[in-house]
Amino acid sequence: MSPEYIFTDSQAKEWRESTIADGVQVKDLGIVDGQAMQLVRFAPGTKFPSHLHEGPEFVFMLEGEAFQNEQRLGPGWASAAESGTFDENFHSPNGCTFVTVYPAD
């Protein structure tokens, strides 16, 4: 069996409520080789629960702003977190939309 591509039209997918935090909606874009990609939307004032990164996590901010461990992430900003890092205060005072890639377990 040869490697495959997964193509997703994010505009055709419906937002679903996150099971992790209130005020967070996601669109699942694909899972490949144990990595998942999501489009994530935070409502204004949303705070994500503190969590340990079991594997690497990537964030690319599209709209709005969020703060990750006191670092402001605005449009065009990216963060790459190594395995074992800890998010204590990921929040968005005014709302935001970003893409994230993380371990799919």
C-alpha positions as CSV (number, residue, x, y, z in Angstrom):
1,M,0.0,0.0,0.0
2,S,1.4,3.4,-1.0
3,P,1.2,6.5,1.2
4,E,-2.0,8.5,0.9
5,Y,-3.0,12.1,1.0
6,I,-6.0,13.4,3.0
7,F,-7.6,16.6,1.6
8,T,-10.2,18.6,3.6
9,D,-12.2,21.6,2.7
10,S,-12.4,23.4,6.1
11,Q,-15.2,25.7,4.8
12,A,-17.4,22.7,4.1
13,K,-17.0,21.3,7.6
14,E,-19.3,22.4,10.5
15,W,-17.8,23.7,13.7
16,R,-18.2,21.4,16.7
17,E,-18.0,22.2,20.4
18,S,-14.7,21.1,22.0
19,T,-14.9,18.4,24.7
20,I,-12.0,20.1,26.5
21,A,-13.2,23.6,27.3
22,D,-16.3,25.9,27.0
23,G,-16.0,28.6,24.4
24,V,-13.9,26.5,22.1
25,Q,-15.0,25.2,18.8
26,V,-13.0,23.0,16.4
27,K,-13.0,21.6,12.9
28,D,-11.1,18.3,12.6
29,L,-8.9,18.5,9.4
30,G,-7.1,15.2,9.4
31,I,-5.0,12.6,11.2
32,V,-1.8,11.2,9.6
33,D,1.0,9.1,11.2
34,G,-0.3,9.9,14.8
35,Q,-0.6,13.6,14.3
36,A,-3.9,15.5,14.2
37,M,-4.6,18.9,12.6
38,Q,-7.5,21.1,13.8
39,L,-8.9,24.6,13.1
40,V,-9.7,26.1,16.5
41,R,-11.9,29.0,17.4
42,F,-11.9,30.7,20.8
43,A,-14.8,32.9,21.9
44,P,-13.7,36.1,23.7
45,G,-12.6,35.4,27.3
46,T,-11.9,31.7,26.7
47,K,-9.2,30.0,28.8
48,F,-7.9,26.6,27.9
49,P,-7.2,24.3,30.9
50,S,-3.6,23.8,32.0
51,H,-2.1,20.8,30.3
52,L,1.2,18.9,29.6
53,H,2.2,18.4,26.0
54,E,2.7,14.6,25.7
55,G,4.2,15.3,22.2
56,P,5.1,18.3,20.2
57,E,2.3,20.9,19.6
58,F,2.3,23.5,16.9
59,V,0.0,26.6,16.7
60,F,-0.4,29.1,13.9
61,M,-2.6,32.1,14.6
62,L,-4.9,33.2,11.8
63,E,-7.1,35.8,13.4
64,G,-7.4,37.6,16.7
65,E,-4.9,37.0,19.5
66,A,-4.1,34.6,22.3
67,F,-1.6,34.4,25.1
68,Q,0.5,31.3,25.7
69,N,2.5,31.3,28.9
70,E,2.5,35.2,28.7
71,Q,3.6,35.4,25.1
72,R,1.2,37.2,22.8
73,L,0.3,35.4,19.6
74,G,-1.2,37.6,17.0
75,P,-2.1,36.9,13.3
76,G,0.9,35.3,11.6
77,W,2.5,34.2,14.8
78,A,3.4,30.6,15.4
79,S,4.4,28.6,18.5
80,A,6.2,25.2,18.6
81,A,6.1,23.4,21.9
82,E,8.4,20.5,22.6
83,S,7.2,17.3,24.3
84,G,7.1,17.8,28.1
85,T,6.3,21.5,28.0
86,F,3.3,22.8,30.1
87,D,0.6,25.3,29.1
88,E,-0.5,27.0,32.3
89,N,-2.5,29.9,30.9
90,F,-3.5,29.7,27.2
91,H,-6.2,32.3,26.8
92,S,-7.8,34.7,24.4
93,P,-9.3,37.9,25.8
94,N,-11.0,39.0,22.5
95,G,-11.3,35.7,20.7
96,C,-9.1,34.1,18.0
97,T,-8.9,31.4,15.3
98,F,-5.8,29.2,14.8
99,V,-4.5,26.0,13.3
100,T,-2.9,23.4,15.6
101,V,-1.1,20.2,15.1
102,Y,-0.7,17.8,18.0
103,P,-0.4,14.0,18.8
104,A,-3.6,12.3,18.0
105,D,-3.8,10.0,21.0
